[in-house]
Amino acid sequence: MDKTELKKLQEFLRRSFGSPDIRVAPDPKNVERALVQLGERKIGSIDVDDEDGDRSFAFEMTMPVGREVLQDYLRKLFENEKLKLVARARKTDSVELVNGEEFLGVISADDKAGRSWTLQIAILDFDLDEA
């Protein structure tokens, strides 16, 4: 990822989560990955996907909390009360994350007990043009 993409990804995530403190930096160990930080805390990573000829990115963030506190955890982390979990039809092991009315991604349970969750957001190249 080049500096322009990193900057656009950072702006996209800041806008999506409503958090100006998000930083996106290159992963020194992998040129196809960026690290995402909130303040000094690493919260996730972004991987490049350009297998189909279209360049896109996959943001992933793991949250070591139970389902009952997941929404509160995200709201406190990003200091954004508009973040909301929405049930998915016929799915009990995942929920959707929205900011107001804007769909952000899917949060899936990492284990059957629901003690850990992973947020995945697909970021398409045209999403970055809006930044």
MDAnalysis code that builds the backbone (N, CA, C; Angstrom):
import MDAnalysis as mda
import numpy as np

u = mda.Universe.empty(393, n_residues=131, atom_resindex=np.repeat(np.arange(131), 3), trajectory=True)
u.add_TopologyAttr("name", ["N", "CA", "C"] * 131)
u.add_TopologyAttr("resid", np.arange(1, 132))
u.add_TopologyAttr("resname", ["MET", "ASP", "LYS", "THR", "GLU", "LEU", "LYS", "LYS", "LEU", "GLN", "GLU", "PHE", "LEU", "ARG", "ARG", "SER", "PHE", "GLY", "SER", "PRO", "ASP", "ILE", "ARG", "VAL", "ALA", "PRO", "ASP", "PRO", "LYS", "ASN", "VAL", "GLU", "ARG", "ALA", "LEU", "VAL", "GLN", "LEU", "GLY", "GLU", "ARG", "LYS", "ILE", "GLY", "SER", "ILE", "ASP", "VAL", "ASP", "ASP", "GLU", "ASP", "GLY", "ASP", "ARG", "SER", "PHE", "ALA", "PHE", "GLU", "MET", "THR", "MET", "PRO", "VAL", "GLY", "ARG", "GLU", "VAL", "LEU", "GLN", "ASP", "TYR", "LEU", "ARG", "LYS", "LEU", "PHE", "GLU", "ASN", "GLU", "LYS", "LEU", "LYS", "LEU", "VAL", "ALA", "ARG", "ALA", "ARG", "LYS", "THR", "ASP", "SER", "VAL", "GLU", "LEU", "VAL", "ASN", "GLY", "GLU", "GLU", "PHE", "LEU", "GLY", "VAL", "ILE", "SER", "ALA", "ASP", "ASP", "LYS", "ALA", "GLY", "ARG", "SER", "TRP", "THR", "LEU", "GLN", "ILE", "ALA", "ILE", "LEU", "ASP", "PHE", "ASP", "LEU", "ASP", "GLU", "ALA"])
u.atoms.positions = np.array([
    [0.845, -1.180, 0.000],
    [0.000, 0.000, 0.000],
    [0.887, 1.239, 0.000],
    [0.508, 2.191, -0.813],
    [1.290, 3.418, -0.850],
    [0.708, 4.451, 0.125],
    [1.414, 5.568, 0.263],
    [1.016, 6.595, 1.231],
    [-0.365, 7.166, 0.941],
    [-0.699, 7.311, -0.330],
    [-2.009, 7.849, -0.707],
    [-3.121, 6.909, -0.261],
    [-2.942, 5.612, -0.503],
    [-3.951, 4.645, -0.069],
    [-4.083, 4.632, 1.447],
    [-2.964, 4.673, 2.147],
    [-2.995, 4.677, 3.606],
    [-3.768, 5.879, 4.137],
    [-3.518, 7.025, 3.534],
    [-4.224, 8.236, 3.967],
    [-5.723, 8.130, 3.687],
    [-6.088, 7.618, 2.514],
    [-7.503, 7.460, 2.168],
    [-8.183, 6.436, 3.076],
    [-7.484, 5.353, 3.395],
    [-8.032, 4.351, 4.305],
    [-8.239, 4.946, 5.694],
    [-7.289, 5.743, 6.133],
    [-7.411, 6.401, 7.440],
    [-8.620, 7.320, 7.470],
    [-8.797, 8.124, 6.438],
    [-9.946, 9.028, 6.377],
    [-11.260, 8.252, 6.305],
    [-11.264, 7.155, 5.551],
    [-12.461, 6.321, 5.465],
    [-12.853, 5.786, 6.840],
    [-11.889, 5.235, 7.576],
    [-12.187, 4.678, 8.899],
    [-12.579, 5.769, 9.893],
    [-11.918, 6.913, 9.832],
    [-12.283, 8.024, 10.720],
    [-13.730, 8.446, 10.484],
    [-14.097, 8.558, 9.219],
    [-15.457, 8.956, 8.865],
    [-16.458, 7.860, 9.247],
    [-16.123, 6.619, 8.982],
    [-17.025, 5.501, 9.245],
    [-17.329, 5.333, 10.729],
    [-16.296, 5.446, 11.563],
    [-16.477, 5.251, 13.000],
    [-16.738, 6.554, 13.751],
    [-16.591, 7.687, 13.060],
    [-16.777, 8.968, 13.727],
    [-15.694, 9.240, 14.747],
    [-14.486, 8.788, 14.460],
    [-13.382, 8.912, 15.408],
    [-12.147, 9.501, 14.733],
    [-11.812, 10.754, 15.047],
    [-10.668, 11.397, 14.403],
    [-9.311, 10.885, 14.887],
    [-9.295, 10.042, 15.909],
    [-8.023, 9.566, 16.469],
    [-7.521, 8.275, 15.829],
    [-8.225, 7.755, 14.836],
    [-7.784, 6.536, 14.155],
    [-6.586, 6.860, 13.276],
    [-5.575, 5.985, 13.349],
    [-4.384, 6.128, 12.501],
    [-4.148, 4.826, 11.739],
    [-3.783, 4.956, 10.471],
    [-3.454, 3.804, 9.634],
    [-2.001, 3.960, 9.210],
    [-1.209, 2.915, 9.469],
    [0.222, 2.956, 9.160],
    [0.628, 1.645, 8.491],
    [1.681, 1.691, 7.687],
    [2.127, 0.454, 7.039],
    [2.614, -0.560, 8.075],
    [2.392, -1.829, 7.778],
    [2.924, -2.902, 8.613],
    [4.363, -3.135, 8.164],
    [5.332, -2.942, 9.049],
    [6.733, -3.095, 8.642],
    [7.090, -4.526, 8.231],
    [6.259, -5.493, 8.594],
    [6.540, -6.893, 8.283],
    [5.833, -7.390, 7.036],
    [4.855, -6.596, 6.510],
    [4.059, -7.068, 5.381],
    [3.587, -5.862, 4.566],
    [4.053, -5.742, 3.336],
    [3.703, -4.583, 2.493],
    [2.255, -4.606, 2.028],
    [1.585, -5.754, 2.145],
    [0.185, -5.872, 1.737],
    [-0.769, -5.667, 2.915],
    [-0.251, -5.180, 4.041],
    [-1.071, -4.996, 5.248],
    [-0.770, -3.644, 5.880],
    [-1.800, -3.069, 6.467],
    [-1.646, -1.838, 7.247],
    [-2.166, -2.125, 8.653],
    [-1.597, -1.433, 9.621],
    [-2.029, -1.556, 11.008],
    [-2.913, -0.375, 11.354],
    [-3.961, -0.628, 12.116],
    [-4.906, 0.412, 12.495],
    [-4.797, 0.625, 13.995],
    [-4.587, 1.886, 14.378],
    [-4.449, 2.240, 15.784],
    [-5.481, 3.284, 16.175],
    [-5.846, 3.245, 17.444],
    [-6.681, 4.266, 18.046],
    [-5.886, 4.773, 19.227],
    [-5.333, 5.973, 19.078],
    [-4.361, 6.448, 20.057],
    [-3.122, 5.578, 19.956],
    [-2.680, 5.036, 21.071],
    [-1.508, 4.159, 21.078],
    [-1.881, 2.685, 20.951],
    [-3.161, 2.393, 20.906],
    [-3.655, 1.013, 20.923],
    [-3.881, 0.476, 19.519],
    [-3.282, -0.679, 19.202],
    [-3.548, -1.344, 17.928],
    [-4.915, -2.000, 18.030],
    [-5.815, -1.636, 17.108],
    [-7.170, -2.183, 17.170],
    [-7.492, -3.134, 16.020],
    [-6.692, -3.118, 14.965],
    [-7.003, -3.982, 13.841],
    [-5.979, -3.896, 12.735],
    [-6.327, -4.487, 11.613],
    [-5.446, -4.466, 10.451],
    [-6.274, -4.390, 9.180],
    [-5.608, -3.984, 8.110],
    [-6.232, -3.904, 6.786],
    [-5.345, -4.671, 5.820],
    [-5.947, -5.592, 5.086],
    [-5.221, -6.355, 4.071],
    [-5.715, -5.979, 2.689],
    [-4.808, -6.011, 1.720],
    [-5.137, -5.726, 0.325],
    [-5.688, -6.986, -0.325],
    [-6.703, -6.806, -1.173],
    [-7.241, -7.898, -1.972],
    [-7.372, -7.389, -3.395],
    [-6.479, -7.842, -4.246],
    [-6.579, -7.429, -5.654],
    [-6.523, -8.638, -6.589],
    [-7.018, -9.776, -6.096],
    [-7.007, -11.004, -6.886],
    [-7.909, -10.934, -8.103],
    [-9.053, -10.263, -7.994],
    [-10.013, -10.218, -9.097],
    [-9.732, -9.093, -10.092],
    [-8.619, -8.424, -9.944],
    [-8.309, -7.303, -10.814],
    [-8.813, -5.979, -10.269],
    [-9.736, -6.038, -9.329],
    [-10.229, -4.836, -8.654],
    [-9.550, -4.764, -7.298],
    [-9.036, -3.617, -6.964],
    [-8.341, -3.459, -5.686],
    [-9.361, -3.133, -4.600],
    [-9.322, -3.913, -3.548],
    [-10.175, -3.662, -2.395],
    [-9.376, -3.973, -1.136],
    [-9.977, -3.695, -0.003],
    [-9.283, -3.835, 1.263],
    [-10.216, -4.498, 2.264],
    [-9.633, -5.246, 3.205],
    [-10.412, -5.920, 4.235],
    [-9.909, -5.475, 5.606],
    [-10.768, -4.746, 6.325],
    [-10.463, -4.330, 7.693],
    [-10.956, -5.422, 8.633],
    [-10.120, -5.778, 9.614],
    [-10.508, -6.787, 10.596],
    [-10.097, -6.322, 11.983],
    [-11.022, -6.497, 12.921],
    [-10.802, -6.073, 14.306],
    [-11.414, -7.111, 15.233],
    [-10.619, -7.636, 16.152],
    [-11.106, -8.614, 17.121],
    [-11.421, -7.919, 18.435],
    [-12.543, -8.319, 19.034],
    [-12.984, -7.712, 20.292],
    [-13.198, -8.813, 21.322],
    [-12.404, -8.822, 22.395],
    [-12.481, -9.891, 23.403],
    [-13.534, -9.607, 24.476],
    [-14.770, -9.419, 24.058],
    [-15.858, -9.135, 24.998],
    [-17.063, -9.996, 24.641],
    [-17.971, -10.151, 25.584],
    [-19.185, -10.906, 25.353],
    [-20.210, -10.115, 24.564],
    [-21.174, -10.815, 23.996],
    [-22.221, -10.193, 23.176],
    [-23.000, -9.127, 23.944],
    [-23.226, -9.374, 25.237],
    [-24.050, -8.467, 26.031],
    [-23.423, -7.079, 26.203],
    [-22.119, -6.954, 26.027],
    [-21.463, -5.653, 26.187],
    [-20.815, -5.148, 24.898],
    [-21.005, -5.861, 23.816],
    [-20.338, -5.532, 22.549],
    [-20.658, -4.129, 22.048],
    [-21.925, -3.764, 22.024],
    [-22.304, -2.426, 21.547],
    [-21.715, -1.335, 22.437],
    [-21.813, -1.504, 23.755],
    [-21.232, -0.524, 24.678],
    [-19.724, -0.424, 24.503],
    [-19.078, -1.556, 24.301],
    [-17.626, -1.586, 24.081],
    [-17.245, -0.734, 22.872],
    [-17.953, -0.924, 21.758],
    [-17.649, -0.169, 20.540],
    [-17.947, 1.318, 20.708],
    [-19.048, 1.646, 21.343],
    [-19.400, 3.053, 21.566],
    [-18.356, 3.752, 22.425],
    [-17.886, 3.085, 23.459],
    [-16.861, 3.680, 24.328],
    [-15.522, 3.775, 23.619],
    [-15.157, 2.713, 22.902],
    [-13.875, 2.686, 22.203],
    [-13.757, 3.848, 21.216],
    [-14.800, 4.048, 20.409],
    [-14.762, 5.075, 19.371],
    [-15.413, 6.390, 19.802],
    [-15.906, 6.436, 21.047],
    [-16.573, 7.629, 21.565],
    [-17.655, 8.096, 20.599],
    [-18.527, 7.138, 20.231],
    [-19.571, 7.412, 19.245],
    [-20.844, 6.659, 19.642],
    [-21.823, 7.378, 20.139],
    [-23.089, 6.780, 20.575],
    [-23.985, 6.359, 19.410],
    [-23.620, 6.724, 18.173],
    [-24.433, 6.349, 17.011],
    [-24.138, 4.928, 16.535],
    [-23.061, 4.324, 17.032],
    [-22.759, 2.947, 16.646],
    [-23.811, 2.028, 17.251],
    [-24.337, 1.136, 16.404],
    [-25.426, 0.284, 16.854],
    [-25.292, -1.101, 16.225],
    [-25.631, -2.126, 16.999],
    [-25.667, -3.487, 16.489],
    [-27.079, -3.796, 16.022],
    [-27.177, -4.452, 14.871],
    [-28.472, -4.800, 14.294],
    [-28.470, -6.304, 14.022],
    [-29.522, -6.972, 14.469],
    [-29.643, -8.413, 14.249],
    [-29.709, -8.723, 12.762],
    [-29.171, -9.877, 12.394],
    [-29.238, -10.355, 11.011],
    [-30.327, -11.418, 10.908],
    [-31.050, -11.394, 9.824],
    [-32.127, -12.365, 9.613],
    [-31.577, -13.791, 9.619],
    [-32.189, -14.641, 10.415],
    [-31.857, -16.067, 10.496],
    [-30.414, -16.339, 10.894],
    [-29.733, -15.386, 11.489],
    [-28.351, -15.579, 11.937],
    [-28.284, -15.279, 13.426],
    [-27.685, -16.175, 14.177],
    [-27.536, -15.937, 15.609],
    [-26.078, -15.776, 16.012],
    [-25.165, -16.086, 15.093],
    [-23.742, -16.010, 15.416],
    [-23.077, -14.748, 14.867],
    [-23.897, -13.803, 14.386],
    [-23.328, -12.557, 13.851],
    [-24.371, -11.445, 13.915],
    [-23.877, -10.210, 13.872],
    [-24.719, -9.017, 13.851],
    [-24.102, -8.032, 12.871],
    [-24.882, -7.036, 12.477],
    [-24.363, -5.970, 11.629],
    [-24.019, -4.779, 12.509],
    [-22.985, -4.045, 12.123],
    [-22.619, -2.803, 12.796],
    [-22.985, -1.651, 11.875],
    [-23.737, -0.685, 12.425],
    [-24.102, 0.511, 11.668],
    [-23.692, 1.750, 12.460],
    [-23.443, 2.816, 11.737],
    [-23.202, 4.133, 12.333],
    [-24.355, 5.004, 11.868],
    [-25.317, 5.231, 12.770],
    [-26.554, 5.896, 12.357],
    [-27.311, 4.961, 11.441],
    [-27.426, 5.323, 10.169],
    [-28.094, 4.476, 9.182],
    [-27.099, 3.803, 8.233],
    [-25.814, 4.134, 8.358],
    [-24.802, 3.624, 7.433],
    [-24.268, 2.265, 7.883],
    [-24.433, 1.256, 7.028],
    [-23.892, -0.075, 7.288],
    [-22.374, -0.018, 7.236],
    [-21.722, -0.578, 8.264],
    [-20.263, -0.617, 8.288],
    [-19.713, -2.001, 7.984],
    [-20.243, -3.019, 8.652],
    [-19.705, -4.356, 8.457],
    [-20.429, -5.378, 9.307],
    [-19.890, -6.593, 9.296],
    [-20.477, -7.707, 10.028],
    [-19.550, -8.102, 11.167],
    [-20.145, -8.335, 12.318],
    [-19.409, -8.809, 13.485],
    [-19.833, -10.251, 13.721],
    [-18.856, -11.163, 13.710],
    [-19.134, -12.590, 13.873],
    [-18.507, -13.112, 15.150],
    [-19.189, -14.080, 15.752],
    [-18.670, -14.718, 16.960],
    [-17.463, -15.578, 16.602],
    [-16.429, -15.501, 17.434],
    [-15.239, -16.325, 17.228],
    [-15.374, -17.691, 17.882],
    [-16.277, -17.796, 18.849],
    [-16.496, -19.068, 19.535],
    [-17.985, -19.228, 19.824],
    [-18.412, -20.434, 20.101],
    [-19.836, -20.707, 20.317],
    [-20.386, -19.990, 21.539],
    [-19.543, -19.735, 22.517],
    [-19.985, -19.054, 23.736],
    [-20.125, -17.548, 23.537],
    [-19.609, -17.018, 22.437],
    [-19.722, -15.586, 22.164],
    [-18.887, -14.722, 23.079],
    [-17.691, -15.190, 23.434],
    [-16.805, -14.421, 24.319],
    [-15.811, -13.566, 23.545],
    [-15.758, -13.756, 22.249],
    [-14.858, -12.983, 21.400],
    [-15.537, -12.806, 20.050],
    [-15.366, -11.612, 19.467],
    [-16.043, -11.262, 18.221],
    [-15.056, -10.619, 17.261],
    [-15.310, -10.757, 15.975],
    [-14.467, -10.140, 14.955],
    [-15.324, -9.306, 14.010],
    [-14.947, -8.050, 13.868],
    [-15.595, -7.139, 12.925],
    [-14.842, -7.198, 11.609],
    [-15.585, -7.352, 10.513],
    [-14.998, -7.336, 9.186],
    [-15.717, -6.296, 8.332],
    [-14.906, -5.432, 7.719],
    [-15.442, -4.402, 6.834],
    [-14.739, -4.523, 5.487],
    [-15.521, -4.679, 4.428],
    [-14.979, -4.673, 3.070],
    [-14.936, -3.229, 2.597],
    [-13.761, -2.800, 2.149],
    [-13.578, -1.429, 1.675],
    [-13.222, -1.503, 0.189],
    [-14.113, -1.008, -0.640],
    [-13.892, -1.031, -2.082],
    [-13.150, 0.224, -2.517],
    [-12.507, 0.155, -3.677],
    [-11.713, 1.298, -4.125],
    [-12.545, 2.571, -4.253],
    [-13.802, 2.456, -4.700],
    [-14.619, 3.670, -4.847],
    [-15.050, 4.247, -3.489],
    [-15.032, 3.430, -2.422],
    [-15.282, 3.951, -1.081],
    [-14.211, 4.978, -0.697],
    [-13.001, 4.744, -1.153],
    [-11.894, 5.633, -0.824],
    [-11.959, 6.941, -1.607],
    [-12.615, 6.928, -2.756],
    [-12.749, 8.154, -3.541],
    [-13.634, 9.172, -2.849],
    [-14.509, 8.699, -1.952],
    [-15.401, 9.594, -1.223],
    [-14.658, 10.325, -0.103],
    [-13.468, 9.835, 0.243],
    [-12.721, 10.436, 1.363],
    [-12.224, 11.815, 1.028],
])
